[in-house]
Amino acid sequence: MKTIENDNLIFIRLFPEEDVINEIINACKKHKVRTAILISGIGQLKKLKLGYFKDKGNYSPKLFNKPLEILSLTGNIIRNMNDYNVHLHIVVGDENKKALGGHLIEGKISITGEIVLLKTNIEVYRKINKKTGLKDLFIE
């Protein structure tokens, strides 16, 4: 991974075999991110796990072990204490130009990944909602 920051924009370049979420967390640590919005994500993944929230404790995960082009990657990153909560949604396309998407659970870069974060100082946090099991966004 390589990164550069200017005026609260962080550009991240990912390389083959790197894990998307882990490297976003590493970039956030490096650039001392409190909160960030993922405003752009492109590239190609070779391994992808998507989720779809059905009910408490069931994200209905599905693993894809084939090259998929990142068409859209969006979400937010929030630091809670010394840990980061990364909430991302992704749309990918296959070689037949068919798209699928969902909650990004994990993804490994195939060829390249290019991500842009907008770094903010907004104070928000996530807390488990006992009814749904989801980490809800709290704004004070």
N, C-alpha and C positions, 0 to 999 in steps of 0.2 A: 504494500500500500504506500502511496505517496499522497501528501496533502499540501495545500497552500491556503492561507487565509488572508483576506483583505476586505475591509469595511463590513465585517460580520458575515461575509460569504466564505464558505469553506468548500473548496473543490477537492474531491477524493477520487483517486485513480486506483482501481482494484485490478489485480493480476490473477492469472489462472490458479485454481485451487483455493483461493481465499474465500472465507466465509463472509457473506455480505453483512450480516448483523454484527458479528464479532469485530469486523474492521470498522464499521460505523461507530461502535462503542470505543474502539481504540482511538479513532480520530477525535471523538468528543472529549476523551480524556486529555489527549495531546493539546487540544485547543481550548480546554477549560470551559466547555459548554455547560450552561445551566439548563437551557431549553433550546430546542432547534426544530425547525420545520424542514422536512426533506422536500425540496421544491423541484428536483429533477433527478431521474435515475434512468440510465440506459445501459445497454451492454448485452451480454449473453450468459445464461446459466447452463450448467450441465446437469445439475442436481437441484431439485426444487421440492420443497414441501409446502403445500398450501393448506389453509384451514378455512372452514366456513362454520360460524357459530350457530349451532343448532339449539343447545340448551346448556344449562350449568354443567361444566366439566366435559362437554362434548364439542370439540372444535372440528370434528369430522375431518381429520387430516388425510391428505393424499400425497404420496410421493411420486415425482416424475423424474426418471433417470434418462433424460434425452435432452439434447440441446434445445433451449427455448430462448427466444429473443425478448429482452425486457422492453415492453412498449410503454409502460408507465409504472412508476414507483413513487409512492407518496406516503406521507405520514408525519409523525412527530416523535421527538426524543426528549425525555424528561429525566433529569437527575434527581433521584430520591436518596438523600444521604450520600453514600459513596458508590451507589449503584445506578445504572441507567436502565430506564424502561423504554424500549424501542417498540413503537406500534406502527407497523407498516402494512400497506396494502399494495398489491402488485397485479399488473396485467401483463401476460406474456403471450407470445405468438409462436406457432410451430411453422415448419417448412411449408405447410399447406395453407398458410395465412389464416389459420383458425386461432382465435384468442380464448384464453381462459384466465381467471383471476381469483383472488381471495386474499386472505390474511397471510402474510409472509411468515412462515414458521422457521424455515431455513433455506438457504440458497448458496451454492458454490459456483464461483465464476468459472466459465468455460474459456473465454478468450479475453474479455475485458469488461470492466465495469466503470462507469463514470457517474458520480453522484455529487449533487450540490446541496449543501445545507445552508439555511439562513439561521444564524446564531442570534438568540435573543436573551434578554435578562428577565423575561416575564416569569413571575413566581406562580407556578401551578404544580400540582402533585397528583399522584394516582393512589387510590385506595380501593381495596377489595370490596365489591358490592356483595353482601352475603346472599342476596336473593339470586343473582345471576352468576356469581363467581368471577365476573369480569373486573378488571382494574379500571374503575371509572375515573374520569378526569375531574378534578376539583379545582375550581377557580375561586380564590378568596377576594 
